[in-house]
Amino acid sequence: MRKGIRDREEELLTMSQPKSVTAEAYRSLRTNLDFLSPDNPLKTIIFTSSGTKEGKSKTISNLAISMAQAGKKTVLLDCDLRKPMLHRFFTMPNYEGLSSLLTNEITSEEALRQTEIENLQIITSGLIPPNPAELLGSQRMGALLEELKEKFQIVLLDTPPVIAVADAVILGGKVDGVVLVVASHQTHREMLNKAYGILKKGKVNLIGAILNKYPLPSQKSYYYDYYQY
């Protein structure tokens, strides 16, 4: 098996190992989000983190797959216009995407790409622009979200870390909720407090946090897979 394929299967366990304990953890996350607001479902949700390499892109990708597997028409947006990852997870070209959509070079129909997962489409980041924050805060971005809410049951947005840049906060006012991904034994308390303070000051709807990469004592344990979640 080629390295790229193997790495992808290790990242997207909800697709490669749907019966695994890790996949079940993502299904639990999906259910928890559904129960947050049963009468007025959250349709647009941002996933961010305090710093880099905390697993937010992997988390949102697996959640998107889980939602699509449950029959929800789902779209995943790579709004990290600085260090995008989603096109790598889904092995898609990235010469066009959100950046070219927001500058009116392509239409939303041209930007939407069907994944191999039924009910799941993705808009990759596109080429890295010189002004990511301005694009994400534009009226065009707001109009795009309204358009996607009409077409899909759930819209998931992957954004850069909160402390590094203001992108997540800028987008936070345009969505129903924000989720903070926290890496166990990696995220420092002061970083987490700072991220929380930034989100609170930005008056976004912080709906919860996900503890990621929790290490368990033994790899032989039946529950070892939970380290992914």
VMD Tcl script that draws the C-alpha trace (Angstrom):
set ca {
  {0.00 0.00 0.00}
  {1.35 3.43 -0.93}
  {2.25 5.76 1.93}
  {-0.28 8.42 0.92}
  {-3.15 5.93 0.93}
  {-2.06 4.45 4.24}
  {-1.79 7.89 5.86}
  {-5.23 8.84 4.57}
  {-6.78 5.67 6.01}
  {-5.16 6.41 9.36}
  {-6.54 9.97 9.36}
  {-10.09 9.23 8.14}
  {-10.97 6.28 10.36}
  {-14.70 6.93 10.10}
  {-14.33 6.01 6.43}
  {-11.64 3.30 6.53}
  {-12.73 1.67 9.81}
  {-16.38 2.58 10.38}
  {-16.80 -0.11 13.05}
  {-13.82 1.03 15.12}
  {-14.12 2.54 18.59}
  {-12.75 5.80 17.18}
  {-15.51 5.97 14.57}
  {-18.03 5.37 17.34}
  {-16.54 8.31 19.26}
  {-17.20 10.57 16.27}
  {-20.75 9.28 16.07}
  {-21.18 10.23 19.73}
  {-19.88 13.70 18.91}
  {-22.39 13.93 16.07}
  {-25.20 12.96 18.44}
  {-24.09 15.48 21.06}
  {-24.19 18.28 18.51}
  {-27.69 17.20 17.46}
  {-28.90 17.38 21.07}
  {-27.47 20.85 21.69}
  {-30.40 22.52 19.98}
  {-33.02 19.95 18.90}
  {-35.74 22.52 18.14}
  {-33.46 24.87 16.23}
  {-30.61 22.72 14.83}
  {-27.16 24.23 14.44}
  {-26.47 24.36 10.71}
  {-23.17 26.23 10.46}
  {-20.36 25.23 12.84}
  {-16.72 26.32 13.00}
  {-13.94 24.07 14.30}
  {-10.83 25.83 15.52}
  {-8.04 25.39 18.10}
  {-5.76 27.54 20.21}
  {-2.60 26.52 18.35}
  {-1.32 24.37 15.51}
  {-1.26 20.57 15.22}
  {-4.07 19.99 17.70}
  {-6.07 17.86 15.26}
  {-8.91 20.19 14.32}
  {-8.78 19.34 10.59}
  {-8.81 15.61 11.26}
  {-11.61 16.02 13.79}
  {-13.86 18.04 11.50}
  {-13.18 15.71 8.55}
  {-14.17 12.61 10.51}
  {-17.22 14.35 11.92}
  {-18.29 15.39 8.41}
  {-17.99 11.79 7.22}
  {-19.96 10.58 10.22}
  {-22.75 13.08 9.56}
  {-22.89 12.11 5.89}
  {-23.00 8.42 6.82}
  {-26.05 9.21 8.96}
  {-27.81 10.55 5.87}
  {-27.24 14.26 6.48}
  {-26.46 16.31 3.41}
  {-23.15 17.79 4.53}
  {-20.66 20.28 3.13}
  {-17.15 20.80 4.48}
  {-15.37 24.12 3.87}
  {-11.64 24.62 4.21}
  {-11.55 28.18 5.55}
  {-7.91 27.87 6.56}
  {-6.61 30.04 3.75}
  {-3.13 30.01 5.26}
  {-2.26 26.33 5.86}
  {-5.07 24.28 4.31}
  {-5.28 20.54 4.96}
  {-8.64 19.20 3.79}
  {-7.62 18.70 0.14}
  {-4.85 16.40 1.38}
  {-7.21 14.32 3.51}
  {-9.62 13.87 0.61}
  {-6.87 13.68 -2.07}
  {-8.28 16.51 -4.17}
  {-6.56 19.15 -6.31}
  {-6.49 22.61 -4.75}
  {-5.81 25.03 -7.59}
  {-9.40 26.31 -7.26}
  {-11.59 26.59 -4.20}
  {-12.89 29.01 -1.58}
  {-10.38 31.77 -2.35}
  {-11.28 31.78 -6.04}
  {-14.98 31.54 -5.18}
  {-14.81 34.59 -2.90}
  {-13.06 36.59 -5.61}
  {-15.75 35.60 -8.13}
  {-13.40 33.60 -10.35}
  {-15.66 30.54 -10.07}
  {-19.23 29.86 -8.95}
  {-20.27 27.89 -5.90}
  {-21.40 25.05 -8.14}
  {-17.94 24.90 -9.65}
  {-16.29 25.03 -6.23}
  {-18.36 22.21 -4.70}
  {-16.78 18.78 -5.16}
  {-18.36 15.45 -4.41}
  {-16.29 13.15 -2.19}
  {-16.41 9.37 -2.36}
  {-18.70 9.55 0.66}
  {-22.38 9.80 -0.23}
  {-23.97 13.03 1.06}
  {-20.59 14.74 1.60}
  {-19.28 17.56 -0.58}
  {-16.26 19.74 0.03}
  {-15.00 23.17 -0.93}
  {-11.22 23.19 -0.66}
  {-9.30 26.34 0.20}
  {-8.02 27.12 -3.26}
  {-4.76 28.98 -3.74}
  {-3.53 30.89 -0.69}
  {-4.54 34.57 -1.10}
  {-2.66 37.63 0.20}
  {-5.66 38.76 2.28}
  {-7.37 35.76 3.97}
  {-9.05 37.72 6.77}
  {-10.58 40.24 4.38}
  {-11.99 37.48 2.18}
  {-13.49 35.57 5.11}
  {-15.05 38.73 6.52}
  {-16.52 39.81 3.20}
  {-20.18 40.08 2.31}
  {-19.57 37.42 -0.31}
  {-18.62 34.95 2.43}
  {-21.78 35.72 4.33}
  {-23.86 35.26 1.19}
  {-22.10 31.95 0.49}
  {-22.98 30.61 3.93}
  {-26.62 31.56 3.45}
  {-26.59 29.82 0.07}
  {-25.04 26.66 1.50}
  {-27.54 26.58 4.37}
  {-30.30 26.32 1.77}
  {-28.61 23.43 -0.02}
  {-27.21 21.41 2.89}
  {-28.38 20.23 6.29}
  {-25.03 20.94 7.93}
  {-22.16 23.27 6.98}
  {-18.81 22.63 8.72}
  {-15.96 25.15 8.55}
  {-12.32 24.41 9.30}
  {-10.53 27.62 10.37}
  {-7.00 28.57 11.49}
  {-6.02 28.55 15.19}
  {-7.53 31.35 17.25}
  {-4.34 32.72 18.79}
  {-2.42 32.91 15.50}
  {-4.90 34.95 13.47}
  {-8.37 36.51 13.74}
  {-10.03 34.41 11.01}
  {-12.08 32.16 13.33}
  {-13.43 35.15 15.27}
  {-14.21 37.04 12.05}
  {-16.20 34.06 10.79}
  {-17.67 33.35 14.23}
  {-20.23 36.12 13.86}
  {-21.55 34.53 10.67}
  {-22.18 30.99 12.02}
  {-24.39 29.24 14.58}
  {-21.58 27.97 16.78}
  {-17.86 27.45 17.35}
  {-16.12 24.32 18.67}
  {-12.63 24.46 20.19}
  {-10.40 21.41 19.66}
  {-7.92 20.88 22.51}
  {-4.96 18.49 22.29}
  {-4.36 16.56 25.50}
  {-0.83 16.90 26.95}
  {-0.06 19.46 24.25}
  {-2.24 22.52 24.70}
  {-0.90 24.67 27.54}
  {-3.41 26.02 30.03}
  {-2.43 29.62 29.32}
  {-2.94 29.06 25.57}
  {-6.37 27.61 26.18}
  {-7.32 30.48 28.47}
  {-6.10 32.98 25.90}
  {-8.06 31.27 23.11}
  {-11.19 31.26 25.28}
  {-10.70 34.93 26.06}
  {-10.33 35.81 22.38}
  {-13.50 33.92 21.45}
  {-15.43 35.41 24.36}
  {-14.30 38.92 23.45}
  {-15.33 38.25 19.86}
  {-18.84 37.37 21.15}
  {-19.03 34.14 19.21}
  {-21.30 31.29 20.30}
  {-18.77 28.86 21.79}
  {-20.79 25.66 22.02}
  {-18.11 23.38 23.45}
  {-14.64 21.88 23.36}
  {-13.29 18.53 22.21}
  {-10.41 16.85 24.01}
  {-8.25 15.26 21.34}
  {-5.17 12.98 21.40}
  {-5.80 11.66 24.91}
  {-3.13 9.01 25.64}
  {-4.20 5.78 27.31}
  {-1.82 3.54 29.26}
  {-1.60 0.57 26.93}
  {-1.91 0.16 23.18}
  {-3.27 -3.31 23.85}
  {-6.28 -1.88 25.61}
  {-9.62 -2.35 23.87}
  {-10.21 1.37 24.30}
  {-6.87 2.47 22.89}
  {-8.52 3.84 19.78}
  {-10.00 6.61 21.90}
  {-6.65 8.40 21.85}
  {-7.76 9.71 18.46}
  {-10.71 11.43 20.14}
}
mol new
graphics top color blue
foreach p $ca { graphics top sphere $p radius 0.5 }
foreach p [lrange $ca 0 end-1] q [lrange $ca 1 end] { graphics top cylinder $p $q radius 0.2 }
display resetview
